[in-house]
Amino acid sequence: MGEDTSGFIGENLEAARKKISAAASASGRDASGVDLIAVSKTQSEEAVKRAIAAGQTRFGENRVQEAIGKFAAIKAARGDLELHLIGHLQTNKAAEAVAFFDVIQTVDRPKLAACIAEQARKQGRCPRLYVEVNVGNESQKAGVSPEALPEFLRLCREEYGLEISGLMCIPPQTEAAEPHFRTLKKLADEHGLKRLSMGMSADFEEAIACGATEVRIGTAIFGRRG
Ligand SMILES: *Cc1c(COP(=O)(O)O)cnc(C)c1O
């Protein structure tokens, strides 16, 4: 590891960074205000190491166990990695998630918020937390509906004493993403939340135009998932 910056992952990362910069400039934003999260779910530890060799420090994973298996040794060896949980979190995995991740982007229900709060107390550490918003009000999808967000934020903050830093969303696959990105931005502004995680390989430039502070890019960096 550590040498292969000439492979396709390094090239893809470079291309993604350039597109992020261009999209930020195009909307009068500073590129430093947009973090690139490399989504490495289902990818190998070797692929992650190649991305790290190409300068990538922020990674997103969907599953707690998979992330720990892949990143435990890497993370122990390097203090500068930032690991984001971007998939559904079961309450029985909350302890491990609080211990291992730097950011949990998928806080989406009272029971989970309560478990995270309890673990944060026990462990004396709390990851940065975002609430996942079901911007399309899709019945099969996780996330708090836009209508329920004010009460859920109040609950997190006042009942559980959690600091919520941002919002994340995955717009409906069958609809244009931009209106949903605008909805998330509006909600974040209304509630004083600075972090906005939105945009994936297919639409991250649009998300940046709408105010994304972090984009989650998988296939455009690592290629198709196996
Ligand atoms: C897989 C995944 C991504 C990355 O999607 P790509 O289309 O591969 O860029 C981003 N966000 C979440 C929540 C994901 O599950």
The ligand as a MOL file (V3000), in Angstrom:
LIG
                    3D

  0  0  0     0  0            999 V3000
M  V30 BEGIN CTAB
M  V30 COUNTS 15 15 0 0 0
M  V30 BEGIN ATOM
M  V30 1 C -24.0280 4.0010 -1.5690 0
M  V30 2 C -24.3550 5.3400 -1.0410 0
M  V30 3 C -23.7830 6.4890 -1.5970 0
M  V30 4 C -22.8600 6.4840 -2.7970 0
M  V30 5 O -23.5950 6.2860 -3.9460 0
M  V30 6 P -22.8770 6.3480 -5.4100 0
M  V30 7 O -24.0090 6.4710 -6.3300 0
M  V30 8 O -22.1270 5.0670 -5.5410 0
M  V30 9 O -22.0000 7.5220 -5.4050 0
M  V30 10 C -24.0940 7.7110 -1.0030 0
M  V30 11 N -24.9160 7.7950 0.0610 0
M  V30 12 C -25.4870 6.7080 0.6090 0
M  V30 13 C -26.3710 6.8730 1.7800 0
M  V30 14 C -25.2340 5.4500 0.0670 0
M  V30 15 O -25.8150 4.3780 0.6200 0
M  V30 END ATOM
M  V30 BEGIN BOND
M  V30 1 1 1 2
M  V30 2 1 2 3
M  V30 3 2 2 14
M  V30 4 1 3 4
M  V30 5 2 3 10
M  V30 6 1 4 5
M  V30 7 1 5 6
M  V30 8 2 6 7
M  V30 9 1 6 8
M  V30 10 1 6 9
M  V30 11 1 10 11
M  V30 12 2 11 12
M  V30 13 1 12 13
M  V30 14 1 12 14
M  V30 15 1 14 15
M  V30 END BOND
M  V30 END CTAB
M  END
